[in-house]
Amino acid sequence: MKRLGFQIAKLIYRMIASVLIIFFINVIGGLIGFHLPINVMTVGITTALSGYGLASLMLMKILIF
């Protein structure tokens, strides 16, 4: 059970780090002036990460309950 908690914490830290990275990519791209390509790229990355996050939440629900 201790190992499962460690895995859940690692997933949460990864998701937080990826959201921060997407935020900074979007801000820096907006400052440079590449609004449209950066926004298209970050929407794609966010969609992929949300799918990854949903899959990990479903896996945690299956393992815990």
C-alpha positions in Angstrom: 0.0 0.0 0.0 2.9 2.3 0.7 4.2 1.8 -2.8 0.8 2.7 -4.3 0.8 6.0 -2.4 4.3 6.7 -3.8 3.0 6.0 -7.3 0.0 8.3 -6.9 2.2 11.1 -5.5 4.6 10.7 -8.5 1.7 10.9 -11.0 0.3 14.0 -9.3 3.8 15.7 -9.3 4.2 14.8 -13.0 0.8 16.3 -13.9 1.5 19.5 -12.0 4.9 19.9 -13.7 3.5 19.3 -17.1 0.8 22.0 -16.5 3.4 24.5 -15.5 5.6 23.7 -18.5 2.6 24.2 -20.8 1.8 27.5 -19.1 5.3 28.8 -19.6 5.5 27.7 -23.2 2.2 29.5 -23.8 3.4 32.7 -22.0 6.8 32.8 -23.7 5.3 32.1 -27.1 2.8 34.9 -26.6 5.6 37.3 -25.7 7.6 36.4 -28.8 4.5 36.7 -31.0 3.9 33.1 -32.1 0.4 33.1 -30.7 -1.4 30.7 -33.1 1.3 28.0 -33.5 2.0 27.9 -29.8 -1.7 27.8 -28.9 -2.3 24.9 -31.3 0.7 23.0 -29.9 -0.4 23.6 -26.3 -4.0 22.5 -27.0 -2.6 19.3 -28.5 -0.3 18.7 -25.5 -3.1 19.5 -23.0 -5.5 17.1 -24.8 -2.9 14.3 -24.6 -2.1 15.0 -20.9 -5.8 15.2 -20.0 -6.3 11.8 -21.6 -3.2 10.5 -19.6 -4.6 12.0 -16.4 -8.0 10.4 -16.9 -6.4 7.1 -17.6 -4.3 7.3 -14.5 -7.3 8.3 -12.4 -9.3 5.3 -13.7 -6.4 3.0 -12.9 -6.2 4.4 -9.4 -9.9 3.9 -8.9 -9.6 0.3 -10.1 -6.6 -0.4 -7.8 -8.0 1.3 -4.7 -11.7 0.4 -4.8 
